[in-house]
Amino acid sequence: MSLVFGKPRAGSGPQSAPLEVNLAILGRRGAGKSALTVKFLTRRFISEYDPNLEDTYSSEETVDHQPVHLRVMDTADPDTPRNCERYLNWAHAFLVVYSMDSRQSFKDSSSYLELLALHAKETQRSSPALLLGNKLDMAQYRQVTKAEGAALAGKFGCLFFEVSACLDFEHVQHVFHEAVREARRELEKHSLPRPLFISEERALPHQAPLTTRHGLASCTFNTLSTVSLKEMPAVAQAKLVTVKSSRAQSKRKAPTLTLLKGFKIF
Ligand SMILES: Nc1nc2c(ncn2[C@@H]2O[C@H](COP(=O)(O)OP(=O)(O)OP(=O)(O)O)[C@@H](O)[C@H]2O)c(=O)[nH]1
């Protein structure tokens, strides 16, 4: 038996607190996770970055006239998914990003989708994922066709978009807001939230860890295997950065954001 309890979820009425949505961005190094995240938060494209930093940003958004407190974890797995619980148990929705000019990055996005599907199966709890083919501005160098992207998304039942962190902000914003909508739909399906949960000790019978079964190196799940009071991984291994609203940024009323994830922003 496993029990689930936690704080009441924010309602959707006009008087209620904003809906809280955690969004994790996954994908191979260089796919453009940080560029898309920063584009969404600041409307700007970044050119310099530190690939080893993992940050979680916080932003107040309005989606379909509803206030949303959105946290975005720009993950930085090394070469393969690692210590995935930090985002698997935290996020309400996932953006899985590949770079359309890299077949390897597409293959890795498939591994991430598989990882999410396995986690959903093992925890009996699914979180929506959206598949993003990034670097649409580099379409002439594409190694992955749009049809392949759509087929992979179809296989895992997720939405699919081709985007570019260099091109229009509105498209990138639309994708992030779609993720919020997907998360909201999922939250509305379940009356109970997930910040805290207790699991009773119950070893999964004769199941090898996901790592060995699916070659997802070092990505282990403790779920249901130990008596534990788990707290949602606080924005834990990540630094929380509050970003001024993108509207303010665009109007340049806010002070110039000089250091965001070690990025140079222009
Ligand atoms: N042309 C083009 N370049 C992009 C786009 N998105 C990201 N890049 C570039 O691709 C490189 C990798 O982008 P990042 O955003 O750092 O990729 P990442 O997935 O966060 O990679 P890690 O930080 O290593 O995990 C950088 O040089 C970016 O400037 C895009 O849409 N178009």
The ligand as a Gaussian input file, in Angstrom:
#p B3LYP/6-31G(d) Opt

LIG

0 1
 N       21.247000      27.763000     -34.160000
 C       20.777000      27.433000     -32.963000
 N       21.616000      27.194000     -31.957000
 C       21.099000      26.868000     -30.763000
 C       19.712000      26.771000     -30.535000
 N       19.520000      26.415000     -29.253000
 C       20.726000      26.300000     -28.700000
 N       21.696000      26.568000     -29.602000
 C       23.143000      26.517000     -29.411000
 O       23.470000      25.162000     -29.125000
 C       24.474000      25.109000     -28.129000
 C       23.953000      24.293000     -26.953000
 O       22.860000      24.992000     -26.381000
 P       22.469000      24.819000     -24.838000
 O       21.237000      25.589000     -24.613000
 O       23.598000      25.110000     -23.949000
 O       22.190000      23.260000     -24.807000
 P       21.868000      22.377000     -23.527000
 O       20.926000      21.340000     -23.959000
 O       21.458000      23.227000     -22.378000
 O       23.268000      21.738000     -23.279000
 P       24.011000      21.492000     -21.869000
 O       24.022000      22.828000     -21.165000
 O       25.357000      21.030000     -22.291000
 O       23.227000      20.456000     -21.157000
 C       24.811000      26.547000     -27.751000
 O       25.929000      26.941000     -28.513000
 C       23.606000      27.322000     -28.201000
 O       23.926000      28.640000     -28.534000
 C       18.836000      27.033000     -31.619000
 O       17.610000      26.975000     -31.544000
 N       19.421000      27.357000     -32.819000

